């Protein structure tokens, strides 16, 4: 077994989608991703996750700032945030600077290596039973949010993964939704990992 110093350290920042609301810990997508990487020649410590169901961008920022157990830097940092800004009726205009600030923090936590940071788009919960009644509005608003975050990632040269199309299969495949009828299932998270795994491996080699 390799010693701790040779392990790669991964920090996952987000909300319910990162902490894996309503699924077992081993079904969370950051945990699934780390497992895949460990099976493919990398040696990752268990992911450090800063995420809580319901968090907006400002709440995630506050949590990062007060976390006393953060390492000086991480080998890889992911960010997935914004659905609760949308759900609580916050404007895209107010989301943009807060997201940009979080992306700057993520880059700093990656030791300034923007190539070691990646962002996932916000999934569309309008395709779940919970959101179905407002499906069109949710889709329209989340598309606007994701357009903003993608443009900010492009500005900073940070890898952006669009997992939203996967989430939009949930109205046809009930197995993609967790038992709470709102959040993704472990099966959907696995599909996210299928999408990002190859590129994440490349990021870790940079």
C-alpha positions as CSV (number, residue, x, y, z in Angstrom):
1,X,0.0,0.0,0.0
2,X,1.3,3.4,-0.9
3,X,1.9,5.9,1.9
4,X,-0.3,8.8,2.5
5,X,2.1,11.3,0.9
6,X,1.7,9.6,-2.5
7,X,-2.0,9.7,-2.4
8,X,-3.9,12.3,-4.5
9,X,-6.3,14.5,-2.7
10,X,-9.7,15.4,-4.3
11,X,-12.0,18.1,-3.0
12,X,-15.7,18.1,-4.2
13,X,-17.7,21.3,-3.6
14,X,-21.4,21.6,-4.0
15,X,-24.9,20.9,-2.7
16,X,-27.3,18.0,-2.6
17,X,-26.0,16.7,-5.9
18,X,-22.5,16.3,-4.5
19,X,-23.4,15.0,-1.1
20,X,-25.7,12.5,-2.8
21,X,-29.0,13.2,-1.1
22,X,-31.1,10.1,-0.7
23,X,-28.4,7.6,-1.9
24,X,-25.8,5.6,0.0
25,X,-22.4,7.2,0.5
26,X,-20.8,4.8,-2.0
27,X,-23.3,6.0,-4.7
28,X,-22.3,9.7,-4.5
29,X,-20.7,10.6,-7.8
30,X,-17.4,12.0,-6.3
31,X,-17.1,8.6,-4.4
32,X,-17.9,6.7,-7.6
33,X,-15.4,8.8,-9.5
34,X,-12.6,8.2,-6.9
35,X,-13.3,4.5,-7.0
36,X,-13.0,4.4,-10.8
37,X,-9.7,6.3,-10.7
38,X,-8.3,4.0,-8.0
39,X,-9.2,1.1,-10.3
40,X,-7.3,2.7,-13.1
41,X,-3.9,3.3,-11.8
42,X,-4.4,6.4,-9.6
43,X,-4.2,6.4,-5.8
44,X,-6.8,8.8,-4.4
45,X,-7.6,9.3,-0.7
46,X,-11.3,9.3,0.1
47,X,-12.8,12.5,-1.4
48,X,-13.2,15.5,0.9
49,X,-16.7,16.7,0.3
50,X,-18.0,20.2,1.3
51,X,-21.7,20.0,0.3
52,X,-25.1,20.1,2.0
53,X,-28.6,19.8,0.6
54,X,-30.1,23.2,0.1
55,X,-26.9,25.3,-0.2
56,X,-26.8,28.2,-2.5
57,X,-23.6,29.7,-3.8
58,X,-23.2,32.1,-0.9
59,X,-23.7,29.3,1.6
60,X,-21.1,27.1,0.0
61,X,-18.6,30.0,0.0
62,X,-19.2,30.5,3.8
63,X,-18.7,26.8,4.5
64,X,-15.4,26.7,2.6
65,X,-14.2,29.8,4.4
66,X,-14.9,28.3,7.8
67,X,-13.7,24.7,7.2
68,X,-10.6,24.3,9.4
69,X,-9.7,20.9,8.0
70,X,-8.9,22.0,4.5
71,X,-5.5,21.0,3.1
72,X,-3.3,23.8,1.8
73,X,-4.0,22.5,-1.7
74,X,-5.7,19.6,-3.5
75,X,-4.7,17.7,-6.6
76,X,-8.2,18.0,-8.0
77,X,-11.2,20.2,-7.2
78,X,-14.8,19.9,-8.6
79,X,-17.6,22.3,-8.3
80,X,-21.4,21.8,-8.9
81,X,-23.6,24.5,-7.5
82,X,-26.5,26.8,-8.3
83,X,-29.7,24.7,-8.3
84,X,-30.9,26.2,-5.0
85,X,-30.2,29.8,-6.2
86,X,-32.6,28.9,-9.1
87,X,-35.1,27.1,-6.8
88,X,-35.3,30.0,-4.4
89,X,-35.9,32.5,-7.2
90,X,-32.5,34.2,-7.3
91,X,-31.6,35.9,-10.5
92,X,-29.0,34.6,-12.9
93,X,-27.4,38.0,-12.7
94,X,-26.9,37.6,-8.9
95,X,-25.6,34.0,-9.5
96,X,-22.9,34.9,-11.9
97,X,-20.5,36.8,-9.7
98,X,-21.0,34.4,-6.8
99,X,-20.3,31.4,-9.1
100,X,-17.2,33.2,-10.4
101,X,-15.9,33.8,-6.9
102,X,-16.4,30.1,-6.0
103,X,-14.5,29.1,-9.2
104,X,-11.7,31.4,-8.2
105,X,-11.7,29.7,-4.7
106,X,-11.6,26.3,-6.3
107,X,-8.6,27.2,-8.5
108,X,-6.8,28.5,-5.4
109,X,-7.6,25.3,-3.5
110,X,-6.0,23.4,-6.5
111,X,-2.8,25.3,-5.9
112,X,-3.6,27.7,-8.7
113,X,-3.7,24.9,-11.3
114,X,-6.9,25.6,-13.2
115,X,-6.4,22.4,-15.3
116,X,-7.0,20.5,-12.1
117,X,-10.4,22.0,-11.6
118,X,-13.6,21.0,-13.3
119,X,-17.3,22.0,-13.1
120,X,-20.5,20.0,-13.7
121,X,-23.6,21.6,-15.0
122,X,-26.7,21.8,-12.9
123,X,-29.0,18.8,-13.6
124,X,-32.6,19.4,-14.6
125,X,-34.9,18.4,-11.7
126,X,-37.9,19.3,-13.8
127,X,-37.7,15.8,-15.3
128,X,-38.4,14.3,-11.8
129,X,-41.8,13.7,-10.3
130,X,-41.1,16.6,-7.8
131,X,-40.5,19.1,-10.6
132,X,-42.7,17.9,-13.3
133,X,-45.5,20.5,-12.9
134,X,-43.0,23.3,-13.6
135,X,-40.8,21.4,-16.1
136,X,-40.7,24.0,-18.8
137,X,-39.9,26.9,-16.5
138,X,-37.2,24.9,-14.6
139,X,-35.6,23.8,-17.9
140,X,-35.5,27.4,-19.2
141,X,-34.1,28.9,-16.0
142,X,-31.5,26.1,-15.5
143,X,-30.4,26.5,-19.1
144,X,-29.7,30.2,-18.4
145,X,-27.8,29.3,-15.2
146,X,-25.7,26.7,-17.0
147,X,-24.9,29.0,-19.9
148,X,-23.5,31.6,-17.4
149,X,-21.4,29.0,-15.6
150,X,-20.1,27.5,-18.8
151,X,-19.0,31.0,-20.1
152,X,-17.3,31.7,-16.8
153,X,-15.4,28.4,-17.0
154,X,-14.4,29.2,-20.5
155,X,-13.1,32.6,-19.3
156,X,-10.8,30.8,-16.7
157,X,-9.9,27.9,-18.9
158,X,-11.6,25.4,-16.6
159,X,-13.1,22.1,-17.8
160,X,-16.9,22.1,-17.9
161,X,-18.9,18.9,-18.1
162,X,-22.5,19.2,-19.4
163,X,-24.4,16.4,-17.5
164,X,-27.8,18.1,-17.9
165,X,-28.8,16.0,-20.9
166,X,-28.3,12.8,-18.8
167,X,-30.6,14.3,-16.1
168,X,-33.3,14.9,-18.7
169,X,-33.7,11.2,-19.3
170,X,-35.2,10.8,-15.9
171,X,-38.8,11.3,-17.0
172,X,-38.4,8.2,-19.3
173,X,-36.2,6.1,-16.9
174,X,-37.5,6.1,-13.3
175,X,-34.4,4.2,-12.2
176,X,-32.4,7.5,-12.7
177,X,-34.3,9.1,-9.8
178,X,-33.7,8.5,-6.1
179,X,-36.5,7.3,-3.8
180,X,-37.3,10.9,-2.8
181,X,-38.6,11.6,-6.3
182,X,-36.3,14.6,-6.7
183,X,-32.6,13.7,-6.6
184,X,-30.5,11.5,-8.9
185,X,-30.1,7.8,-8.1
186,X,-26.8,6.1,-7.9
187,X,-27.5,4.9,-11.5
188,X,-27.7,8.4,-12.8
189,X,-24.5,9.4,-10.9
190,X,-22.8,6.5,-12.4
191,X,-23.7,7.8,-15.9
192,X,-22.2,11.2,-14.9
193,X,-19.0,9.4,-14.0
194,X,-19.1,7.5,-17.3
195,X,-19.2,10.9,-19.1
196,X,-16.4,12.6,-17.2
197,X,-14.0,9.8,-16.3
198,X,-11.8,9.9,-19.4
199,X,-11.3,13.6,-19.2
200,X,-10.7,13.7,-15.5
201,X,-7.9,11.1,-15.9
202,X,-6.3,13.6,-18.4
203,X,-6.6,16.4,-15.9
204,X,-4.8,14.4,-13.2
205,X,-1.9,13.9,-15.6
206,X,-1.4,17.6,-16.2
